[in-house]
Amino acid sequence: MRTFLPFGQVNRMAVFDRVIADLLEEKGSFDQYFDMMDDKPHRDIFGVALVDCDAGNIGHTLTIRRDDDHVDSHDPSLYFTKEPFEHEAALLHRAAERVLDVGCGAGRPLLWLKQRGVNVTGIDLSPGAIDVCRRRGCEDVRLVDIMSSATETLKDAEFQTAVLFGNNVGIVGTLDGARHFFRRLARAMYPDGHLPITGLDIAQTCDPRHLTYHQWNRVLGRPIGEITMRFENQDMIGSWVRWFYPTPDELREIAVETGWSVKELGSTYGPFYSAVLGKLS
């Protein structure tokens, strides 16, 4: 049975009824899709924010709330900039042949690469994000939860390059999830495939609230970058989910364990870093 969070506006409800119906026909039934999404029936808060922004409903903020009540809010319009961020562009210029954008969001890297004649595929587990990408002209975008073992949605040796931008490595949820993710992604890459990543070095902070959270994770025997969070947007509240910010050292260790080599790794600005992993033959 479908359940919906209060959207506040009837037209938004109608939009998402149509989006779900169009995108999930291939899943066979709504129940099958919701089973795949692990008891989170249509709580696509991130996707709603993108759909709203794409429709011109601006001025709202998307909030990320951590389970210690720390909040970070930003304007969803940042996902719609025409040009990638400078540190992303430097990595995208080297993308060639078949490219996979993991967590494609509103399609910024997809459109930039498409304009340059690159064959690119985007995947996201947000129905709203997939709908926005298609409306903006992205052709090969797929509703995929790459962490799900329910279906194998990516072929072996299908891509030369995969990009993981905007802290999207966090979708792995945990350190164990990261190992699973990078092994799975390696299978989808050409033998000489490479993986550009941008991320947040969670250890680069003096904020007492973050440091307390880090210490609590240590007490629990977890990496400091494992968090529990949820999205909030206007009157909508999402489900709590796990998110993982690996430090650069942790990323290096994960890569070695899962069939990748670290070709480049360095800071970009502030606490952020970029890396390029290469698939080991």
Residue pairs with C-beta under 8 A, 6 or more apart in sequence:
2 30
2 34
2 41
2 42
3 41
3 42
4 13
4 16
4 41
4 42
5 42
5 43
5 45
5 236
5 237
5 238
6 235
6 236
7 13
7 16
7 48
7 235
7 236
8 234
8 235
8 236
12 48
12 51
12 52
15 51
15 55
16 42
16 44
16 47
16 48
16 51
16 127
16 128
19 47
19 51
19 127
19 128
19 131
20 30
20 33
20 42
20 127
22 131
23 127
23 130
23 131
23 143
24 30
24 33
24 127
24 143
27 33
27 36
34 40
34 41
34 42
35 150
36 145
36 148
36 150
36 151
37 125
37 145
40 238
40 239
43 236
43 238
43 239
44 126
44 127
44 128
45 62
45 230
45 231
45 232
45 233
45 236
45 237
45 238
46 62
46 105
46 126
46 128
46 129
46 231
46 233
46 238
47 126
47 127
47 128
47 129
47 130
47 131
47 132
48 128
48 233
48 236
49 60
49 62
49 76
49 128
49 231
49 233
50 76
50 79
50 105
50 106
50 126
50 128
50 129
50 132
51 128
51 131
51 132
52 60
52 76
52 233
53 76
53 77
53 79
53 80
53 106
54 80
54 106
54 132
54 135
54 136
58 75
58 77
60 76
60 233
60 234
61 73
61 74
61 75
61 76
61 233
62 73
62 74
62 75
62 76
62 231
62 232
62 233
63 71
63 72
63 73
63 231
63 232
63 233
64 71
64 72
64 73
64 229
64 230
64 231
64 232
65 71
65 229
65 230
65 231
65 232
66 213
66 227
66 228
66 229
67 227
67 228
67 229
67 240
68 209
68 212
68 213
70 209
70 210
70 213
79 105
79 106
79 108
80 106
80 108
81 108
82 108
82 111
82 112
83 89
83 112
84 92
84 108
84 109
84 112
84 165
87 198
87 268
87 269
87 272
87 274
88 109
88 165
88 198
89 112
90 274
91 163
91 196
91 198
91 274
91 276
92 109
92 112
92 113
92 163
92 196
94 161
94 196
95 113
95 118
95 120
95 160
95 161
95 163
95 196
96 118
96 160
96 161
97 118
97 119
97 160
97 161
97 190
98 119
98 120
98 121
98 158
98 159
98 160
98 161
98 190
99 113
99 118
99 119
99 120
99 121
99 159
99 160
99 161
99 162
99 163
100 120
100 121
100 122
100 123
100 154
100 158
100 159
100 161
100 162
100 163
100 188
101 109
101 110
101 120
101 121
101 122
101 123
101 162
101 163
101 165
102 123
102 146
102 162
102 163
102 164
102 168
102 171
102 185
103 123
103 124
103 164
103 165
103 166
103 168
103 171
104 110
104 122
104 123
104 124
104 129
104 133
104 138
104 141
105 124
105 126
105 129
105 133
105 166
106 129
106 132
106 133
106 136
107 122
107 132
107 133
107 136
107 137
107 138
107 141
109 120
109 163
109 165
110 120
110 122
110 133
110 138
110 141
111 136
111 137
111 138
113 120
114 120
114 137
114 138
114 139
120 140
121 140
121 141
121 142
121 159
122 130
122 133
122 138
122 140
122 141
122 142
123 141
123 142
123 143
123 144
123 146
123 153
123 154
124 130
124 133
124 141
124 143
124 144
125 143
125 144
125 145
125 146
125 171
127 143
130 141
130 142
130 143
133 141
134 141
142 153
144 153
144 154
146 153
146 154
146 171
146 181
146 184
146 185
147 171
147 172
147 173
147 177
147 180
147 181
154 184
154 187
154 188
155 188
156 187
156 188
157 187
157 188
157 189
157 190
157 191
158 188
158 189
159 188
159 189
159 190
159 193
160 189
160 190
160 192
160 193
160 194
161 193
161 194
161 195
161 196
162 185
162 188
162 189
162 193
162 194
162 195
163 195
163 196
163 197
164 195
164 196
164 197
164 198
165 196
165 197
165 198
166 198
167 198
167 199
167 200
167 245
169 178
169 197
169 199
169 244
169 245
169 246
169 251
170 243
170 244
170 245
171 181
171 243
172 178
172 180
172 181
172 244
173 226
173 241
173 242
173 243
173 244
174 222
174 226
174 242
174 244
175 222
175 223
175 226
175 244
175 246
175 250
175 254
177 242
177 244
178 244
178 246
178 254
179 254
179 257
179 258
182 254
182 255
182 258
182 259
182 260
183 258
183 259
185 195
186 193
186 258
186 259
186 260
186 279
189 195
189 279
190 279
191 279
191 281
192 278
192 279
192 281
193 278
193 279
194 263
194 276
194 277
194 278
194 279
195 260
195 276
195 277
195 278
195 279
196 274
196 275
196 276
197 251
197 274
197 275
197 276
197 277
198 268
198 272
198 273
198 274
198 275
199 245
199 246
199 248
199 251
199 272
199 273
199 274
199 275
200 245
200 271
200 272
200 273
201 245
201 247
201 248
201 267
201 271
201 272
201 273
202 210
202 214
202 224
202 225
202 245
202 247
202 271
203 214
203 224
203 225
203 247
204 270
204 271
205 211
205 271
213 224
213 227
214 224
217 223
217 224
217 225
217 226
218 224
223 244
223 246
223 247
223 250
224 247
225 244
225 245
225 246
225 247
225 250
226 242
226 243
226 244
227 242
227 243
227 244
227 245
228 240
228 241
228 242
228 243
229 240
229 241
229 243
230 237
230 238
230 239
230 240
230 241
231 238
232 238
246 254
248 265
248 273
248 275
251 262
251 265
251 275
252 262
252 265
255 261
255 262
255 277
256 262
259 279
259 280
260 277
260 278
260 279
260 280
261 277
261 278
261 279
261 280
262 275
262 276
262 277
262 278
263 276
263 277
263 278
264 274
264 275
264 276
265 273
265 274
265 275
265 276
266 273
266 274
266 275
267 273
268 274
